[in-house]
Amino acid sequence: MKRVITYGTFDLLHYGHIHLLRRARALGDYLVVALSTDEFNWKEKRKTCYFSYEQRKILLESIRYVDLVIPETGWEQKRTDVYEYHINIFAMGDDWRGKFDFLKEEGVEVVYLPRTPEISTTQIKSDLHVKKPE
């Protein structure tokens, strides 16, 4: 069985997230999603989320491509996660290209998947702040 892992915040879940999860799952037989906790998002990424960790976890668990959701609490946990969850493939969006190549040293295939160009959580938040003409 090929086991795949990906990481992310997955706030304001949208079809770009679904495309990423579908393509990550297609790389193997089992998909683990490491979901950034609220504390990690704030302390390390300086992000606040609309939905709480528990709410985002419920959303991810309802997606058919996702087999397991685990908490992401720090940048350094990726090395231990690949061992703990017996991961064969590490998949991330291509905006992270090269950042996780060190996992190849652990015997893990690293795959950077193209983002869905016309959608992002940042764009959604921005669009919601722009008042549309009536």
DSSP file with accessible surface (Angstrom, degrees, kcal/mol):
  #  RESIDUE AA STRUCTURE BP1 BP2  ACC     N-H-->O    O-->H-N    N-H-->O    O-->H-N    TCO  KAPPA ALPHA  PHI   PSI    X-CA   Y-CA   Z-CA
    1    1 A M              0   0  152      0, 0.0     2,-0.5     0, 0.0    27,-0.0   0.000 360.0 360.0 360.0 129.0    0.0    0.0    0.0
    2    2 A K        -     0   0  105     86,-0.1    27,-3.0    85,-0.0    28,-1.3  -0.805 360.0-157.5 -90.7 126.4    1.3    3.4   -1.0
    3    3 A R  E     -a   30   0A  49     -2,-0.5    85,-2.9    83,-0.3    86,-2.1  -0.900   6.8-165.9-109.9 131.5    0.7    6.1    1.7
    4    4 A V  E     -ab  31  89A   0     26,-3.2    28,-3.0    -2,-0.5     2,-0.4  -0.864   1.6-165.4-115.7 145.1    0.7    9.8    0.8
    5    5 A I  E     +ab  32  90A   0     84,-2.3    86,-3.0    -2,-0.3     2,-0.3  -0.980   8.1 175.3-130.1 144.8    0.8   12.8    3.1
    6    6 A T  E     -a   33   0A   0     26,-1.9    28,-3.2    -2,-0.4     2,-0.3  -0.948  14.6-146.6-139.1 162.5    0.1   16.4    2.5
    7    7 A Y  E     +a   34   0A   8     84,-0.4     2,-0.3    -2,-0.3    28,-0.2  -0.936  30.4 121.6-129.8 150.7    0.0   19.5    4.8
    8    8 A G  E     -a   35   0A  15     26,-2.0    28,-2.6    -2,-0.3    64,-0.1  -0.961  58.5-109.9 172.1 174.1   -2.1   22.6    5.0
    9    9 A T        -     0   0   12     -2,-0.3    -1,-0.1    26,-0.2    26,-0.0   0.812  36.3-166.3 -90.2 -39.8   -4.4   25.0    6.7
   10   10 A F        +     0   0    9      1,-0.2     3,-0.4    -3,-0.1     2,-0.3   0.868  22.9 164.0  52.2  45.0   -7.4   24.3    4.5
   11   11 A D        +     0   0    5      1,-0.2    -1,-0.2     2,-0.0     3,-0.1  -0.664  63.7  15.9 -89.3 150.3   -9.4   27.3    5.7
   12   12 A L  S    S-     0   0   32     -2,-0.3    -1,-0.2     1,-0.1    -2,-0.1   0.975  98.2-135.4  47.7  59.3  -12.4   28.4    3.7
   13   13 A L        +     0   0   51     -3,-0.4     2,-0.2     3,-0.1    -1,-0.1  -0.135  36.1 169.9 -47.7 130.0  -12.3   25.1    1.9
   14   14 A H    >>  -     0   0   24     -3,-0.1     4,-1.7   105,-0.0     3,-0.8  -0.829  50.4 -86.3-139.7 177.5  -12.7   25.5   -1.9
   15   15 A Y  H 3> S+     0   0  106      1,-0.3     4,-2.6    -2,-0.2     5,-0.2   0.769 121.4  62.2 -65.1 -23.8  -12.5   23.5   -5.1
   16   16 A G  H 3> S+     0   0    9      2,-0.2     4,-2.1     1,-0.2    -1,-0.3   0.911 104.9  48.3 -64.0 -40.9   -8.7   24.2   -5.4
   17   17 A H  H <> S+     0   0   27     -3,-0.8     4,-2.7     2,-0.2    -2,-0.2   0.920 110.8  50.8 -61.6 -44.4   -8.3   22.3   -2.1
   18   18 A I  H  X S+     0   0   51     -4,-1.7     4,-2.9     1,-0.2     5,-0.2   0.922 108.7  51.2 -62.6 -43.1  -10.4   19.5   -3.4
   19   19 A H  H  X S+     0   0   64     -4,-2.6     4,-2.5     1,-0.2     5,-0.2   0.925 111.5  48.4 -58.9 -44.4   -8.4   19.3   -6.6
   20   20 A L  H  X S+     0   0   23     -4,-2.1     4,-2.6     2,-0.2    -2,-0.2   0.940 113.2  46.3 -61.8 -46.8   -5.2   19.1   -4.6
   21   21 A L  H  X S+     0   0    0     -4,-2.7     4,-2.6     2,-0.2     5,-0.2   0.905 112.3  50.8 -65.3 -39.2   -6.6   16.4   -2.3
   22   22 A R  H  X S+     0   0   98     -4,-2.9     4,-1.9    -5,-0.2    -1,-0.2   0.937 113.6  44.5 -63.2 -45.2   -7.9   14.3   -5.2
   23   23 A R  H  X S+     0   0   55     -4,-2.5     4,-0.7    -5,-0.2    -2,-0.2   0.881 113.1  51.1 -69.5 -36.1   -4.5   14.5   -7.0
   24   24 A A  H >< S+     0   0    0     -4,-2.6     3,-1.1    -5,-0.2     4,-0.3   0.942 111.1  48.0 -64.6 -44.8   -2.6   13.7   -3.8
   25   25 A R  H >< S+     0   0   69     -4,-2.6     3,-1.7     1,-0.3    -2,-0.2   0.871 103.6  61.9 -64.2 -35.2   -4.8   10.7   -3.1
   26   26 A A  H 3< S+     0   0   84     -4,-1.9    -1,-0.3     1,-0.3    -2,-0.2   0.724  92.4  67.1 -65.9 -17.2   -4.4    9.5   -6.8
   27   27 A L  T << S-     0   0   54     -3,-1.1    -1,-0.3    -4,-0.7     2,-0.2   0.658 117.9  -6.8 -74.9 -17.2   -0.7    9.1   -6.1
   28   28 A G  S <  S-     0   0   12     -3,-1.7   -25,-0.2    -4,-0.3     3,-0.1  -0.750  76.0 -90.4-154.6-159.2   -1.3    6.3   -3.7
   29   29 A D  S    S+     0   0   86    -27,-3.0     2,-0.3     1,-0.3   -26,-0.2   0.532 102.2  34.9-106.7 -13.7   -3.8    4.2   -1.8
   30   30 A Y  E     -a    3   0A  56    -28,-1.3   -26,-3.2    -5,-0.1     2,-0.5  -0.980  65.8-154.1-150.0 127.3   -4.1    6.1    1.5
   31   31 A L  E     -a    4   0A   0     -2,-0.3    36,-2.1    34,-0.2    37,-1.7  -0.934   4.9-168.8-114.3 122.4   -4.0    9.9    2.1
   32   32 A V  E     -ac   5  68A   0    -28,-3.0   -26,-1.9    -2,-0.5     2,-0.6  -0.903   8.6-159.6-101.5 130.0   -3.0   11.4    5.4
   33   33 A V  E     -ac   6  69A   0     35,-3.0    37,-2.6    -2,-0.5     2,-0.8  -0.961   5.5-154.1-112.4 119.2   -3.7   15.2    5.8
   34   34 A A  E     -ac   7  70A   0    -28,-3.2   -26,-2.0    -2,-0.6     2,-0.5  -0.850  18.1-156.8 -91.4 110.7   -1.7   17.0    8.4
   35   35 A L  E     -ac   8  71A   0     35,-3.1    37,-3.0    -2,-0.8   -26,-0.2  -0.802  17.6-117.8 -97.5 123.3   -3.9   20.0    9.3
   36   36 A S  E     - c   0  72A   0    -28,-2.6    37,-0.2    -2,-0.5     2,-0.0  -0.357  30.2-129.1 -60.3 128.6   -2.3   23.1   10.8
   37   37 A T     >  -     0   0   14     35,-2.4     4,-2.6     1,-0.1     5,-0.2  -0.312  20.9-110.5 -72.6 163.5   -3.5   23.8   14.3
   38   38 A D  H  > S+     0   0   57      1,-0.2     4,-2.2     2,-0.2     5,-0.2   0.911 119.6  51.0 -60.8 -41.0   -4.8   27.2   15.2
   39   39 A E  H  > S+     0   0  118      2,-0.2     4,-3.0     1,-0.2     5,-0.4   0.922 111.1  46.8 -64.7 -44.1   -1.8   27.7   17.5
   40   40 A F  H  >>S+     0   0    5     32,-0.2     4,-2.2     1,-0.2     5,-1.1   0.927 110.9  52.8 -64.2 -43.5    0.7   26.8   14.7
   41   41 A N  H  X5S+     0   0    1     -4,-2.6     6,-2.6     3,-0.2     4,-0.6   0.907 117.2  38.0 -58.5 -41.8   -1.1   29.0   12.2
   42   42 A W  H  X5S+     0   0  132     -4,-2.2     4,-0.8     4,-0.3    -2,-0.2   0.964 121.5  40.0 -76.7 -51.2   -0.8   32.0   14.5
   43   43 A K  H  <5S+     0   0  141     -4,-3.0    -3,-0.2    -5,-0.2    -2,-0.2   0.878 131.7  20.9 -68.4 -40.2    2.6   31.5   16.1
   44   44 A E  H  <5S+     0   0  111     -4,-2.2    -3,-0.2    -5,-0.4    -1,-0.2   0.792 135.0  29.7-101.1 -34.9    4.5   30.3   13.0
   45   45 A K  H  <<S-     0   0   47     -5,-1.1    -3,-0.2    -4,-0.6    -2,-0.1   0.527  89.6-132.5-104.3 -12.0    2.5   31.5   10.0
   46   46 A R     <  +     0   0  161     -4,-0.8     2,-0.4    -5,-0.3    -4,-0.3   0.886  60.9 137.6  56.8  40.5    0.9   34.7   11.5
   47   47 A K        -     0   0   97     -6,-2.6     2,-0.4    -9,-0.1    -1,-0.2  -0.931  43.1-156.9-114.8 141.0   -2.4   33.5   10.0
   48   48 A T        -     0   0   98     -2,-0.4     2,-0.3    -3,-0.1     3,-0.1  -0.936  18.7-141.5-111.1 142.6   -5.8   33.6   11.7
   49   49 A C        -     0   0   33     -2,-0.4     4,-0.1     1,-0.1     3,-0.0  -0.766  13.8-144.2-103.4 150.1   -8.4   31.2   10.4
   50   50 A Y  S    S+     0   0  174     -2,-0.3     2,-0.3     2,-0.1    -1,-0.1   0.923  93.6  46.6 -71.6 -46.7  -12.1   31.7    9.8
   51   51 A F  S    S-     0   0   61      1,-0.1    -1,-0.1    -3,-0.1    -2,-0.0  -0.760  91.7-117.9 -98.1 145.1  -12.8   28.2   10.9
   52   52 A S     >  -     0   0   43     -2,-0.3     4,-2.8     1,-0.1     5,-0.3  -0.231  32.5-101.3 -71.2 167.0  -11.3   26.5   14.0
   53   53 A Y  H  > S+     0   0   26      1,-0.2     4,-2.8     2,-0.2     5,-0.2   0.928 123.9  50.2 -53.6 -49.0   -9.0   23.5   13.8
   54   54 A E  H  > S+     0   0  111      1,-0.2     4,-2.1     2,-0.2    -1,-0.2   0.893 111.5  47.8 -62.3 -38.5  -11.9   21.2   14.8
   55   55 A Q  H  > S+     0   0   97      2,-0.2     4,-2.1     1,-0.2    -1,-0.2   0.927 113.1  47.5 -67.9 -43.3  -14.2   22.7   12.2
   56   56 A R  H  X S+     0   0    1     -4,-2.8     4,-2.5     1,-0.2    -2,-0.2   0.888 110.5  53.8 -64.7 -35.9  -11.6   22.4    9.5
   57   57 A K  H  X S+     0   0   51     -4,-2.8     4,-2.8    -5,-0.3    -2,-0.2   0.927 106.9  50.8 -64.1 -44.3  -10.9   18.8   10.6
   58   58 A I  H  X S+     0   0  108     -4,-2.1     4,-1.1     1,-0.2    -1,-0.2   0.922 110.6  49.8 -59.3 -44.4  -14.6   17.9   10.3
   59   59 A L  H >< S+     0   0   60     -4,-2.1     3,-0.7     1,-0.2     4,-0.3   0.944 113.0  45.8 -60.3 -47.8  -14.7   19.3    6.8
   60   60 A L  H >< S+     0   0    1     -4,-2.5     3,-1.7     1,-0.2     6,-0.3   0.899 108.1  56.4 -63.7 -40.6  -11.6   17.4    5.7
   61   61 A E  H 3< S+     0   0  100     -4,-2.8    -1,-0.2     1,-0.3    -2,-0.2   0.740 101.2  59.3 -64.7 -20.3  -12.8   14.2    7.2
   62   62 A S  T << S+     0   0   93     -4,-1.1     2,-0.5    -3,-0.7    -1,-0.3   0.547  83.7  97.9 -85.4  -6.0  -15.9   14.4    5.1
   63   63 A I  S X  S-     0   0   20     -3,-1.7     3,-1.8    -4,-0.3    -3,-0.0  -0.710  72.9-139.6 -87.7 129.2  -14.0   14.4    1.8
   64   64 A R  T 3  S+     0   0  204     -2,-0.5    -1,-0.1     1,-0.3    -3,-0.0   0.699  98.7  59.6 -63.8 -20.8  -13.8   11.0    0.2
   65   65 A Y  T 3  S+     0   0   44     -5,-0.1     2,-0.5   -35,-0.1    -1,-0.3   0.658  90.7  83.5 -79.7 -17.0  -10.1   11.4   -0.8
   66   66 A V    <   +     0   0   14     -3,-1.8   -34,-0.1    -6,-0.3     3,-0.1  -0.785  45.9 173.0 -96.8 125.2   -9.0   11.8    2.8
   67   67 A D        +     0   0   63    -36,-2.1     2,-0.3    -2,-0.5   -35,-0.2   0.771  69.9  10.9 -97.7 -31.7   -8.3    8.8    4.9
   68   68 A L  E     -c   32   0A  57    -37,-1.7   -35,-3.0     2,-0.0     2,-0.5  -0.986  57.2-156.3-151.6 136.8   -6.8   10.3    8.1
   69   69 A V  E     +c   33   0A   8     -2,-0.3   -35,-0.2   -37,-0.2   -37,-0.0  -0.972  18.8 176.8-115.6 127.7   -6.5   13.9    9.5
   70   70 A I  E     -c   34   0A   8    -37,-2.6   -35,-3.1    -2,-0.5     2,-0.2  -0.888  34.0 -98.6-123.8 157.7   -3.7   14.6   12.0
   71   71 A P  E     -c   35   0A  62      0, 0.0     2,-0.6     0, 0.0   -35,-0.2  -0.560  22.3-149.1 -78.3 138.4   -2.6   17.8   13.6
   72   72 A E  E     +c   36   0A   3    -37,-3.0   -35,-2.4    -2,-0.2   -32,-0.2  -0.947  27.3 163.2-101.1 115.6    0.3   19.8   12.3
   73   73 A T        +     0   0   89     -2,-0.6     2,-0.3     1,-0.3    -1,-0.1   0.496  59.5   8.0-112.5  -8.1    1.9   21.6   15.3
   74   74 A G    >   -     0   0    3      1,-0.1     3,-1.0   -30,-0.0    -1,-0.3  -0.973  65.9-113.2-169.3 156.8    5.3   22.5   13.9
   75   75 A W  T >  S+     0   0   89     -2,-0.3     3,-1.0     1,-0.2    -1,-0.1   0.846 110.6  60.2 -60.6 -36.3    7.5   22.7   10.8
   76   76 A E  T >> S+     0   0  148      1,-0.2     3,-0.7     2,-0.1     4,-0.5   0.600  82.3  81.1 -75.1 -10.2    9.9   20.1   12.2
   77   77 A Q  H <>  +     0   0   19     -3,-1.0     4,-2.8     1,-0.2    -1,-0.2   0.661  67.9  85.4 -74.7 -11.1    7.3   17.3   12.5
   78   78 A K  H <> S+     0   0    1     -3,-1.0     4,-1.9     1,-0.2    -1,-0.2   0.902  87.7  51.2 -60.1 -42.2    7.5   16.3    8.8
   79   79 A R  H <> S+     0   0   93     -3,-0.7     4,-0.8     1,-0.2    -1,-0.2   0.920 114.7  42.8 -60.5 -43.7   10.5   14.0    9.3
   80   80 A T  H  X S+     0   0   82     -4,-0.5     4,-3.0     1,-0.2     3,-0.4   0.879 109.3  58.2 -73.0 -34.2    8.8   12.1   12.2
   81   81 A D  H  X S+     0   0    7     -4,-2.8     4,-2.6     1,-0.2     6,-0.2   0.892  99.6  57.3 -61.6 -40.6    5.4   12.0   10.4
   82   82 A V  H  <>S+     0   0    5     -4,-1.9     5,-2.4    -5,-0.2    -1,-0.2   0.853 115.2  38.2 -63.1 -29.4    6.9   10.1    7.4
   83   83 A Y  H ><5S+     0   0  132     -4,-0.8     3,-1.1    -3,-0.4    -2,-0.2   0.919 115.7  50.2 -82.3 -47.2    8.1    7.4    9.8
   84   84 A E  H 3<5S+     0   0  120     -4,-3.0    -2,-0.2     1,-0.3    -3,-0.2   0.864 121.2  34.4 -61.0 -36.1    5.2    7.3   12.2
   85   85 A Y  T 3<5S-     0   0   48     -4,-2.6    -1,-0.3    -5,-0.2    -2,-0.2   0.277 107.5-120.5-105.2  10.0    2.6    7.0    9.4
   86   86 A H  T < 5 -     0   0  135     -3,-1.1   -83,-0.3     1,-0.2     2,-0.3   0.920  43.7-169.7  53.9  53.0    4.8    4.9    7.0
   87   87 A I      < +     0   0   12     -5,-2.4   -83,-0.2    -6,-0.2    -1,-0.2  -0.552  27.5 176.6 -82.9 136.9    4.6    7.5    4.3
   88   88 A N  S    S+     0   0   69    -85,-2.9    21,-2.6     1,-0.3     2,-0.4   0.706  72.1  35.8-101.7 -33.4    5.9    6.7    0.7
   89   89 A I  E     -bd   4 109A   4    -86,-2.1   -84,-2.3    19,-0.2     2,-0.5  -0.992  59.9-159.9-133.0 130.0    5.0   10.0   -1.0
   90   90 A F  E     -bd   5 110A   0     19,-3.3    21,-3.1    -2,-0.4     2,-0.4  -0.941  20.1-171.3-105.0 120.5    5.0   13.6    0.3
   91   91 A A  E     + d   0 111A   0    -86,-3.0   -84,-0.4    -2,-0.5     2,-0.3  -0.958  12.3 158.7-121.4 133.4    2.7   15.8   -1.8
   92   92 A M  E     - d   0 112A  10     19,-2.2    21,-3.2    -2,-0.4   -84,-0.1  -0.958  46.5 -84.0-142.7 162.7    2.4   19.6   -1.6
   93   93 A G  E >   - d   0 113A   9     -2,-0.3     3,-2.1    19,-0.2     4,-0.0  -0.310  44.2-113.9 -64.1 150.2    1.3   22.5   -3.8
   94   94 A D  G >  S+     0   0   53     19,-2.7     3,-1.5     1,-0.3    -1,-0.1   0.577 108.7  80.2 -71.3  -3.8    4.0   23.7   -6.2
   95   95 A D  G 3  S+     0   0   87     18,-0.3    -1,-0.3     1,-0.3    -2,-0.1   0.672  94.9  50.8 -71.7 -10.7    4.1   27.0   -4.4
   96   96 A W  G X  S+     0   0   77     -3,-2.1     3,-2.5     2,-0.0     4,-0.4   0.235  82.1 157.2-103.2   9.2    6.3   25.1   -2.0
   97   97 A R  T <   +     0   0  152     -3,-1.5    -3,-0.1     1,-0.3    -4,-0.0  -0.053  69.9   4.1 -45.3 126.5    8.6   23.7   -4.7
   98   98 A G  T >  S+     0   0   37      1,-0.1     3,-1.0     3,-0.0    -1,-0.3   0.116 101.1 103.1  88.4 -20.0   12.0   22.7   -3.3
   99   99 A K  T <  S+     0   0  136     -3,-2.5     3,-0.2     1,-0.2    -2,-0.1   0.746  89.0  33.9 -70.2 -23.6   11.2   23.4    0.3
  100  100 A F  T >  S+     0   0   13     -4,-0.4     3,-2.0     1,-0.1    -1,-0.2   0.176  77.6 113.9-119.6  18.8   10.7   19.8    1.3
  101  101 A D  G X   +     0   0   60     -3,-1.0     3,-2.1     1,-0.3     4,-0.4   0.743  63.3  78.0 -61.9 -21.5   13.2   18.0   -0.9
  102  102 A F  G >  S+     0   0   65      1,-0.3     3,-1.1    -4,-0.2     4,-0.3   0.750  79.7  70.5 -60.5 -20.3   15.1   17.1    2.3
  103  103 A L  G X >S+     0   0    0     -3,-2.0     3,-1.5     1,-0.3     5,-1.5   0.727  80.3  73.6 -71.9 -17.3   12.5   14.3    2.8
  104  104 A K  G X 5S+     0   0  113     -3,-2.1     3,-1.9     1,-0.3    -1,-0.3   0.847  87.4  63.3 -61.3 -31.5   14.0   12.5   -0.2
  105  105 A E  G < 5S+     0   0  150     -3,-1.1    -1,-0.3    -4,-0.4    -2,-0.2   0.714  97.6  56.9 -63.9 -20.6   16.9   11.6    2.1
  106  106 A E  G < 5S-     0   0   49     -3,-1.5    -1,-0.3    -4,-0.3    -2,-0.2   0.310 126.0-102.3 -91.7   4.9   14.3    9.7    4.2
  107  107 A G  T < 5S+     0   0   70     -3,-1.9     2,-0.4     1,-0.3    -3,-0.2   0.664  79.8 134.6  83.6  18.1   13.4    7.5    1.2
  108  108 A V      < -     0   0    8     -5,-1.5     2,-0.4   -19,-0.0    -1,-0.3  -0.827  56.9-126.3-103.9 136.4   10.2    9.4    0.5
  109  109 A E  E     -d   89   0A 103    -21,-2.6   -19,-3.3    -2,-0.4     2,-0.5  -0.666  24.6-149.7 -76.8 131.4    9.2   10.5   -3.0
  110  110 A V  E     -d   90   0A  18     -2,-0.4     2,-0.4   -21,-0.2   -19,-0.2  -0.932  16.0-176.5-109.4 123.6    8.4   14.3   -2.9
  111  111 A V  E     -d   91   0A  27    -21,-3.1   -19,-2.2    -2,-0.5     2,-0.6  -0.979  14.5-157.0-124.2 129.2    5.8   15.5   -5.4
  112  112 A Y  E     -d   92   0A  26     -2,-0.4   -19,-0.2   -21,-0.2   -18,-0.1  -0.937  17.0-154.2-106.6 116.3    4.8   19.2   -6.0
  113  113 A L  E     -d   93   0A  16    -21,-3.2   -19,-2.7    -2,-0.6   -18,-0.3  -0.705  22.5-105.5 -93.2 139.1    1.3   19.4   -7.4
  114  114 A P        -     0   0   70      0, 0.0     2,-0.1     0, 0.0    -1,-0.1  -0.340  35.7-123.3 -61.1 139.4    0.2   22.4   -9.5
  115  115 A R        -     0   0  113      1,-0.1     3,-0.1     2,-0.0     5,-0.1  -0.397  26.4-103.9 -74.9 159.2   -2.1   24.8   -7.8
  116  116 A T    >   -     0   0   21      3,-0.2     3,-1.5     1,-0.2  -100,-0.1  -0.793  39.7-151.3 -82.2 108.3   -5.5   25.7   -9.2
  117  117 A P  T 3  S+     0   0  120      0, 0.0    -1,-0.2     0, 0.0    -2,-0.0   0.781  82.1  52.4 -63.2 -31.0   -4.5   29.1  -10.5
  118  118 A E  T 3  S+     0   0  120     -3,-0.1     2,-0.4     1,-0.0    -2,-0.0   0.466 105.9  55.9 -89.7   3.4   -7.8   31.0  -10.4
  119  119 A I    <   +     0   0   27     -3,-1.5     2,-0.3  -105,-0.0    -3,-0.2  -0.991  50.7 147.4-139.1 141.7   -8.6   30.2   -6.7
  120  120 A S     >  -     0   0   23     -2,-0.4     4,-2.4     1,-0.1     5,-0.2  -0.951  51.0-117.1-160.9 155.7   -7.0   30.7   -3.3
  121  121 A T  H  > S+     0   0   24     -2,-0.3     4,-2.8     1,-0.2     5,-0.2   0.909 117.7  55.0 -61.6 -40.2   -8.2   31.4    0.2
  122  122 A T  H  > S+     0   0  114      1,-0.2     4,-2.3     2,-0.2    -1,-0.2   0.922 108.7  47.8 -59.0 -43.2   -6.3   34.6    0.1
  123  123 A Q  H  > S+     0   0   86      2,-0.2     4,-3.1     1,-0.2    -1,-0.2   0.910 110.5  51.4 -65.9 -40.9   -8.2   35.7   -3.0
  124  124 A I  H  X S+     0   0   40     -4,-2.4     4,-2.3     2,-0.2    -2,-0.2   0.951 111.2  47.5 -60.5 -47.3  -11.5   34.7   -1.5
  125  125 A K  H  X S+     0   0   73     -4,-2.8     4,-1.0     1,-0.2    -1,-0.2   0.913 113.9  48.1 -61.0 -41.4  -10.8   36.8    1.6
  126  126 A S  H >X S+     0   0   61     -4,-2.3     4,-0.8    -5,-0.2     3,-0.7   0.933 110.7  50.3 -64.2 -46.5   -9.7   39.7   -0.5
  127  127 A D  H >< S+     0   0   66     -4,-3.1     3,-0.6     1,-0.2    -1,-0.2   0.867 106.5  55.7 -61.0 -36.1  -12.8   39.5   -2.8
  128  128 A L  H 3< S+     0   0  133     -4,-2.3    -1,-0.2     1,-0.2    -2,-0.2   0.773 105.5  52.7 -69.4 -23.3  -15.1   39.4    0.3
  129  129 A H  H << S+     0   0  162     -4,-1.0     2,-0.6    -3,-0.7    -1,-0.2   0.627  91.3  87.4 -85.8 -14.6  -13.5   42.7    1.5
  130  130 A V  S << S-     0   0   85     -4,-0.8     2,-0.4    -3,-0.6    -4,-0.0  -0.754  81.1-129.9 -88.7 123.9  -14.1   44.5   -1.8
  131  131 A K        -     0   0  168     -2,-0.6    -2,-0.1     1,-0.0    -3,-0.1  -0.581  21.4-139.8 -75.4 127.4  -17.5   46.1   -2.0
  132  132 A K        -     0   0  136     -2,-0.4    -1,-0.0    -4,-0.1     2,-0.0  -0.619  24.5-101.5 -86.1 144.9  -19.3   45.1   -5.2
  133  133 A P              0   0  129      0, 0.0    -1,-0.1     0, 0.0     0, 0.0  -0.346 360.0 360.0 -63.7 145.9  -21.3   47.7   -7.1
  134  134 A E              0   0  216     -3,-0.0    -3,-0.0    -2,-0.0     0, 0.0  -0.487 360.0 360.0 -88.7 360.0  -25.1   47.4   -6.6
